[in-house]
Amino acid sequence: MKVSMKSICLGLLLTSGLALACHGGTKTGLYKDGIYEGTSASGMHGEVKVAVAVAKGRITEVKISSQNETQGIGTIAIEKLSSEILEKQSTQVEAVSGASVTSKAFLEAATDALAKAAK
C-alpha cells in the first residue's frame, strides 16, 4: 500500500488537532475573569492552596497561597508548574520528577480553582 506524503501530513494535522481538543490545548475564553482559590489536602506536609487569576478568559497568574512543602524541592516544582500552566493555559501538565507528591497536590489545587472559574 502506497501512502502519499500529503496523506501523512493530513493525518498528523488531524491527530494533533484532536489531541489538543481532548487535552485542553490552548484554552481561550473558557474561564470567568477573577481570582479563584483552590485547595488540595494531598501535599507532602499538608494542605496546599493555590490562587489562579483569570483575565479576558485566560489564566494570567498561578501562585501558591499556602503550603508547607519542602523548600528547594517542592517549592521549585511549584514554580515550574505555575509557568507550565500559564504557557499551556491548562493544568494538564506533567508532574515534576522528584516532587511528584507536591506536583500532584499543586495541580489538584489549581484544577479546583479553575473549576470555580469555568463558564
Backbone torsions as a table, in degrees:
resi	resn	phi	psi	omega
1	MET	NA	126.6	-178.1
2	LYS	-98.2	126.5	-179.4
3	VAL	-114.3	129.2	-178.5
4	SER	-82.3	157.1	177.7
5	MET	-61.0	-35.2	179.2
6	LYS	-62.6	-42.0	178.6
7	SER	-65.5	-40.3	179.2
8	ILE	-64.3	-46.3	180.0
9	CYS	-62.2	-42.5	179.4
10	LEU	-63.4	-42.7	178.3
11	GLY	-61.9	-44.2	178.4
12	LEU	-64.3	-40.5	179.1
13	LEU	-62.7	-46.2	179.1
14	LEU	-65.2	-41.9	179.7
15	THR	-63.5	-44.9	-179.2
16	SER	-67.6	-36.0	176.9
17	GLY	-64.8	-41.5	177.9
18	LEU	-65.8	-40.9	178.6
19	ALA	-62.2	-42.1	178.0
20	LEU	-63.7	-40.6	179.9
21	ALA	-65.2	-39.5	-177.6
22	CYS	-76.7	-32.8	-173.9
23	HIS	-107.9	19.7	174.4
24	GLY	100.4	-52.2	-178.1
25	GLY	54.3	-147.8	176.1
26	THR	-88.8	111.4	-178.0
27	LYS	-93.9	113.2	179.2
28	THR	-114.6	124.1	174.7
29	GLY	75.3	19.0	180.0
30	LEU	-89.5	-6.1	-174.6
31	TYR	-123.7	150.3	174.2
32	LYS	-80.1	140.6	179.1
33	ASP	-63.9	144.3	178.7
34	GLY	147.4	-173.2	176.1
35	ILE	-119.1	128.3	-174.4
36	TYR	-124.9	140.6	179.0
37	GLU	-112.1	138.0	177.0
38	GLY	-127.7	156.4	-179.1
39	THR	-133.1	157.2	172.8
40	SER	-142.6	136.8	177.7
41	ALA	-92.7	7.7	-171.6
42	SER	-96.2	13.6	-178.9
43	GLY	-65.7	162.1	179.2
44	MET	-59.5	-36.9	-178.2
45	HIS	-127.6	41.9	175.9
46	GLY	112.3	-157.3	-173.5
47	GLU	-69.8	143.1	175.7
48	VAL	-120.6	128.3	177.2
49	LYS	-117.4	137.1	-177.7
50	VAL	-128.7	138.7	173.4
51	ALA	-109.0	131.1	179.4
52	VAL	-120.3	125.8	177.3
53	ALA	-100.3	137.8	179.8
54	VAL	-126.7	130.9	175.5
55	ALA	-136.3	135.2	-177.8
56	LYS	53.5	35.7	176.8
57	GLY	77.9	3.4	-177.7
58	ARG	-117.0	148.7	175.9
59	ILE	-70.5	122.3	-177.9
60	THR	-111.2	-19.4	179.5
61	GLU	-158.4	140.4	174.5
62	VAL	-132.8	117.7	179.1
63	LYS	-141.7	155.4	-179.0
64	ILE	-77.3	134.0	177.5
65	SER	-97.1	-37.4	-177.1
66	SER	-157.7	135.2	178.8
67	GLN	-167.2	159.2	176.0
68	ASN	-129.9	32.4	-176.3
69	GLU	-76.1	162.3	-176.8
70	THR	-64.3	123.6	177.9
71	GLN	-62.5	138.7	177.0
72	GLY	83.4	-12.0	176.1
73	ILE	-121.6	-70.8	179.5
74	GLY	-63.2	-38.5	-178.3
75	THR	-67.4	-34.6	177.0
76	ILE	-69.3	-40.1	177.7
77	ALA	-60.8	-41.7	-179.7
78	ILE	-61.3	-43.8	178.7
79	GLU	-60.9	-45.1	-178.5
80	LYS	-64.8	-44.8	-179.0
81	LEU	-65.2	-37.5	177.4
82	SER	-58.6	-46.1	179.2
83	SER	-62.6	-41.9	-178.7
84	GLU	-67.8	-37.6	177.5
85	ILE	-63.0	-43.8	178.4
86	LEU	-61.4	-44.7	-178.3
87	GLU	-63.8	-45.4	-175.5
88	LYS	-90.0	-11.1	-176.6
89	GLN	55.4	39.2	-176.7
90	SER	-162.5	153.8	173.8
91	THR	-91.4	6.7	178.0
92	GLN	-82.4	69.4	178.9
93	VAL	-125.8	161.2	-177.8
94	GLU	-82.0	145.4	176.1
95	ALA	-64.1	154.6	178.6
96	VAL	-84.6	125.3	179.7
97	SER	-60.3	134.3	-179.4
98	GLY	90.8	-10.3	178.2
99	ALA	-141.5	43.9	-173.7
100	SER	-68.2	-34.7	179.6
101	VAL	-66.6	-47.2	177.7
102	THR	-63.0	-43.0	179.0
103	SER	-57.7	-47.7	-179.0
104	LYS	-60.8	-45.7	-179.5
105	ALA	-64.0	-43.4	179.7
106	PHE	-62.5	-45.8	-179.9
107	LEU	-66.5	-36.7	175.6
108	GLU	-62.0	-44.6	-179.3
109	ALA	-66.2	-41.3	178.3
110	ALA	-65.6	-39.9	177.8
111	THR	-64.9	-39.3	176.9
112	ASP	-61.3	-44.6	179.2
113	ALA	-63.1	-44.9	-178.6
114	LEU	-68.2	-28.3	176.1
115	ALA	-63.0	-35.2	178.0
116	LYS	-72.0	-24.8	-178.7
117	ALA	-90.5	-9.9	-175.5
118	ALA	-62.1	141.3	178.0
119	LYS	-76.3	NA	NA
